[in-house]
């Protein structure tokens, strides 16, 4: 008889277990799936390119973001972390996948970029290896792979780790363009995330309502010769935490 639910984390872990093991993309047990995904570095995956997100470049160029401490969530092969380091940020970058981290470290060595790469679950590493506060938390494609209940973990990480006046910047699947548009409750009935969750602008504004919106738009489509990465099926969003929080 199992009667050991005592904390919110116990409840979240229980809900994690309602998903089939092969649907896991967000816990340490999901690392092997991502390792397989990143194993072939020559695979024609759009975001395998060594280019930063066009929205990140734009925010930096316009002065909406200024150098400080940055955390890159779900950094993958490190393309945005390296750009932040080149822009003068002190960067921590985390990913579940050892294969992704190894690739990112190889890229950093090639460019002599100083980035602290960490392999593991960002929620578990918060307040330990990932010691905030961070002036920028950057998320390019991590948020939409979380099941609905893990938004609580995500918001808690922001609350603990984002500095007053700091920014959350993210890209995620845009409803009507890519990602599943099932209601939250339906994911628990089907035990999978259908590849990732789609969001509307209003849903993002509601979820991050304690923060102030600075920009929310579709990512620009970037041609192959562009020095930046861009795909129009993604939202790009920039939110700022109040100075007094």
N, C-alpha and C positions, 0 to 999 in steps of 0.2 A: 504494500500500500504506500503510495507516494503522497506525502503531505508536507512538502518542504518549501512551498512558496511563501517567502517572507518579505521580499524586497521587490522594488520595481524591476531591477535587473533580472530577478528570478522570473518575473512575468514575461519580460522581453525574450529571455532565453527560451521559455516555454513556447512562445509564439514563433520564434525561429524554427523550432522543431516541427511546426505544422507544415513546413515546406519540404518537398522532396529533396533529398540530399543533392541531386543533380541541379536543383534550382538555386543553390546557395552561391551567391556572388559577393557576400558582404561580411562573412565571418572568416576566421582563420582557416576553417575547413574548406572554404571556397578557393584557397590559394592555388590548389592543384589545377582547377579549371582555368584560372588566369595564366598559370605557367604554360599550359598547353596552348593557350591563345597567343602568348608572346614567344613561343619556342622558335618559330620561323620568322626571323627579322626581315626577310625579303617578301613576306606575304603582303599582297596589295591592299592593306588596310589604310584608309585615308589618314588616320591620326598616328600612324607609325612614322610619318615624315618628321624630320628634325626642324620643325617650324613652330613658332609660338602662335597661340590663338590671336586672330585679328582684333578681337575685342580687347584683349589684354594689352596689346600694343597700342591701340587707340586710347585706352584709359591712361596709360603711362604718358603718351605723347601729349595729351590734353591737360596733364597735370591733375587728373582726378585721383590718381594714385601716386604717392611719393615714397621713396625708399624708407624701409624700416625692417622689422622682422616679419617674415612671411612663412606661412605653412601651406604647402601644396598637397591637397588631399587626393589620394588616388593618382599619384604622379605618373604612373606608367613609365615609359622610357625617358621621362625627364625633360621633355621639350620646353614646357612652360617654366619649370624650376630653373633651368639653365638661363632662360631669358630674364627671369627675375634677378638671378645672381648677377648677370651682366649689367642690369639696370641699377645695381647698387644695393639690393636687398640682402639681408642675412637670411638664408633659406633653409628651412627644414622641409623635407619631402618624404611622404610615407606612401607605401603601397603594400597590399597583401602578398603580392607575387614576388618571390625571389628572382624569377627570370626577368621581370620588369625592372627590379632594382639593379640587377647585374648589368642590364643594357643601359640604364640611366647612368650608372657609375662609369661605364665605358665611354659614354658620350661626354661626361664631365671631365674625364681624364684627357680626352682628345682636345677639349677646348680650354683645359686648365681652369674650369669653373669650380668655385668653392661652394658646395652644397652638402648638407648633412642628410644623407639618405638613411631611412629607417624602414625595415621590413616588418609589417605586422598590421594589426587592427587598430586604426586610429582611435576608436572609442576606448579600447583597452589601454592604449599608450598615453591617453590624455592625462595630464597632471603628473606624468612620470617622465618618460623620454621626451614627450612632446610637451614641454613646459612653456606655457604662454607667459605673458600675454603676447599675441601676435597683432601687428598692425594691419595685416592682410591675411585672410584665409581664402585661398584660391582652389576652386573645385571645377575641373573640366571633365564632366561626365561621370562623376562618382554618385552624386545625389540621386539620379534617376534609377540607379540599380538597388536602392534601398527599399525594403518592404515598408508599408505604411507605419508599422509600429516602431521602426528604427528611426523615423523622423524625430522621435523623442530623444534618442541618443544623440542625433545630429544637433538638435537645438540645445541640448545640455552641453555638448562640446563647444558650441559657439558661446554660450553663456559663460563657461569657464575660461575659454581661451582667447576670445576676441577682445582686444584692448578697447577702452573708451576712445571713441573717435575712429576706431578701426573699421575696415571694410570686409564684407563678405562679397566675393565675386564668383559667379558660377555660370556654367553652361549646362543645359539639360534638354531632354527631348521636348519638342513643341507639339502640343495636341494638334491633330489634323495633319501632321507631317511625319511623325515617327513616334513609336512607343505605344504602349497599351493604354486605352482610355476606359478600361473597366473601373467600376466603383471600387473603393478601397476594400470593402468587405468581400468582394468576389475573388480577390487574390487568395484568401484563406480557404475558399471553397475549392479552388482549382490547384492549389499548392505550388504555383509557379508565378513568375513575374512577367511572363510573355515577352522576355527580352529587355524589359525596362518600362518604367512608368512615364507617361506623357503628362505634361503640365500646361495649364493655361496661365496667362499673365495674372489673372485674378487669384488663382490658387497660390501662385508664388507670393503675391503680395500678402495674402492672408497668412500663409505659413510663416513668413518672416516679418509679420506686422510690427514686432517691437523695434525693427530697424527702419531706417529712412531710405526710401528708394531714390537712387541717383540716376539710374538708367536701366531700362528694360526694353529689349528689342530683339529681333531675329539676328542671328549671326549672318554676316555678309558671306556671299558665295565668293570664294577666292579661286582664281584660275590656277592651273598647274604650275605656271611659272612664277606665281606670287611668292614672296618670302614669308608669307603668313598662311596659317591654316584657317579655313572657314567653310562651314556647311550650313545652308539655310534651313535645315530641319531642326536646328537647335535654337533655344532662347539663350540670350546672354543677359545676365542681370548683375547689377552692382548696387549693394545696400551698405549703408553706413550706420554704425552704432553711435548712439548719442554720447556726448562727452561726459555726461553725468552718470552713466550706467556703471 
